[in-house]
Amino acid sequence: MALTIFILRLAVCILAFPMYLLDFLGLWNWICKQWFPYFLARFTVMYNKQMESKKQELFSNLREFTGPSGKLSLLELGCGTGANFKFYPSGCQVTCVDPNPNFEKFLIKSIAQNRHLQFERFIVAAGENMYQVASGSMDVVVCTLVLCSVKNQEQILQEVCRVLRPLLERRMSSDNQWSADEDEGQLSRLIRKSRDSPFVPVGIAGFVTVVSYGLYKLKYRRDQKMSIHLIHMRVAAQGFVVGAVTLGVLYSMYKDYIRPRFFNRYKK
Ligand SMILES: C[S@@+](CC[C@H](N)C(=O)[O-])C[C@H]1O[C@@H](n2cnc3c(N)ncnc32)[C@H](O)[C@@H]1O
């Protein structure tokens, strides 16, 4: 067994030796930077085909983050060839950051194919240090297939937080009203929750109405047995609640999955 492992290791080392040598000479990184964009351009076509619906869903709410200027400023970190451009909303101001300058050629092609966007600039920099991007200047930062291969994820996330517009400011402009959770009263929280899940209050109201009506009718049930009357009341109340829950689930599926797809198709 040990001998087999040794032979396999030796084979891998021999096969990988040219890479070690190029790395030792400081050329491997340069070669990767030259050729990776060509590989990624091909890979992206296949990948986007597979991920089309997922990406549409993922980017469907970008407009909600539009800033007070009325324009959506988006920073794509590790933009590569611009594979995500076609999923961004019209008029979106796109700034690209990537440490590999060889992507520029591919980005230009992507920009030409996505005239609905307003391209700002391409910054050659690593996400760990984006000093060229002003603090609080971005509404959205997009980063796909990048964080798995960077040197320092934490530093990148700190930079992302720095360039993003402050959270409270974003909330205010998206709702056009003050909506910080901390300042939200009990009543307004209830109203907001009811708006988000309208079938919960409908279910509760229906349950209370059916039970109240059943109890009210208790006196006038004539020769019907009390237990039968109560069972009818319970079944009706339960039926109402189950119906409301089912409608709520269907509604949230429509809201989260079906509506964004139709909306995107319509936009195209
Ligand atoms: C697998 S590609 C993904 C490209 C593109 N985001 C996409 O979804 O198609 C990874 C990209 O991250 C970039 N990258 C690598 N290290 C980075 C870093 N430290 N900061 C920002 N981008 C980085 C690479 O140059 C490359 O363009």
The ligand as a Gaussian input file, in Angstrom:
#p B3LYP/6-31G(d) Opt

LIG

0 1
 C      -14.184000      32.201000     -11.110000
 S      -13.974000      33.861000     -11.572000
 C      -15.642000      34.470000     -11.422000
 C      -15.902000      35.635000     -12.332000
 C      -17.317000      36.210000     -12.273000
 N      -17.604000      36.771000     -10.980000
 C      -18.354000      35.169000     -12.640000
 O      -19.248000      34.863000     -11.842000
 O      -18.291000      34.684000     -13.766000
 C      -13.139000      34.561000     -10.184000
 C      -12.792000      36.018000     -10.410000
 O      -12.326000      36.562000      -9.180000
 C      -11.208000      37.362000      -9.449000
 N      -10.407000      37.463000      -8.209000
 C       -9.461000      36.630000      -7.753000
 N       -8.944000      37.084000      -6.601000
 C       -9.607000      38.229000      -6.314000
 C       -9.530000      39.175000      -5.264000
 N       -8.674000      39.023000      -4.259000
 N      -10.352000      40.232000      -5.305000
 C      -11.239000      40.393000      -6.313000
 N      -11.350000      39.544000      -7.335000
 C      -10.545000      38.469000      -7.342000
 C      -10.505000      36.643000     -10.579000
 O       -9.617000      37.491000     -11.280000
 C      -11.686000      36.219000     -11.423000
 O      -12.074000      37.204000     -12.317000

